[in-house]
Amino acid sequence: MDRGTVGSASRGRLHVEIRHHGASAVVTVAGELDHHTADLLRESLEGCIDDGYARLVVDCSPLEFMDSTGLNVLLGARLKAEAAGGGVHLAGMQSVVARVFEITGAEAVFTVHDSLEAALAD
């Protein structure tokens, strides 16, 4: 069940939109995720967990850039989601973003999907 957009916010070059799909929170991240914008995503992900959505699906398809600060936000969210009985699923990463996960080996600790549809079907 998709209840439509339940929240969205922008900070600088980053836009975050949240909607609910069944027991999942779908968090769409667009723009550039770096040390200037990372708090917006951190607050959004933690808010979803606080609201009882421990299964987070992060739609990365409109994300154009991510540095190590963004990676740390996602790693922190993964720990909190797993502690709440859920997890973080990453969907639709562009190659420039996927490269950050490959270089650091972080793709091994996330469930990565080719598309948002695949992540929601899992």
Residue, then its C-alpha position, 0 to 999 in steps of 0.5 A: m500500500d503506497r500512501g503517497t508522499v508523507g514528507s519531503a525536504s531540501r537542503g542545499r543540493l539535496h532533496v529527500e522525499i519519504r513515502h510509505h509502501g506497506a511496511s517499508a519507508v521509501v526514501t528517495v534521495a536526489g542531488e548531492l549527498d555530502h558533508h554539507t547535506a548529510d544531516l538532512l538524510r540522517e534526520s529523515l532516515e532516523g525519523c522513519i525508524d522512530d515512526g516504526y518503519a524499520r525496513l528502509v528502501v533508499d531510492c538512489s536513482p536520482l542521487e548524482f553524487m555521494d561522498s564518505t559522509g553520505l556512506n556513513v549516514l547510510l551505515g548508521a541507518r543500517l545499524k539502527a534499522e537492524a536493531a529495530g528488526g529491519g534493514v536498509h535496501l538500496a535501489g537504482m544506484q548510478s555508477v558514480v554512487a555505486r563506485v563509493f560502495e565498491i571502493t569501500g566494500a560497503e556493498a557487502v553489508f547492504t541489500v542492493h537492488d537494480s531498481l526501486e521496483a525490485a527492492l519493493a518486491d523483495 
